[in-house]
Amino acid sequence: MTDALKARSAQLVAAFEQRLDNDKSKLISSLAAVRDGSSTNGFEVVRYIAHRLVGSAHLFGCDDLDLPARTVEKMVDCGADASLVIQAVNELVERIDRSLLVGLQQPEWLNARAE
């Protein structure tokens, strides 16, 4: 892998880590609206973030985020009780925290591309 490709892949991983951290903050701040239940905005934000994580988790090697994000997305789509959605969001937030604590590795697809 060239130095330029290594640098670019490191930038992509760092940008995704930053997005995960931002998404985690948005999920947490949206929980108040979900708890309140008077506005659908909290549910919309939670669903949007979960959907986006489903799409990007595998791409960046965060397979452990896929199932909790899918669960949140499906719960919101099905109109699950707010307390169940909150519990699922908390699980997703914990998984994001663990992923960020360990640190993300360079995705396999970048390694394969370099060969």
Buried (B, 14 or more C-beta within 10 A) or exposed (E): EEEEEEEEBEEBBEEBBEBBEEBBEBBEEBBEBBEEEEEEEBBEBBBBBBBBBBEBBEEBBBEBBBBBBBBBBBBBEEEBEBEEBBBBBBBBBEBBEEBBEEEBEBBEEBEEEEE
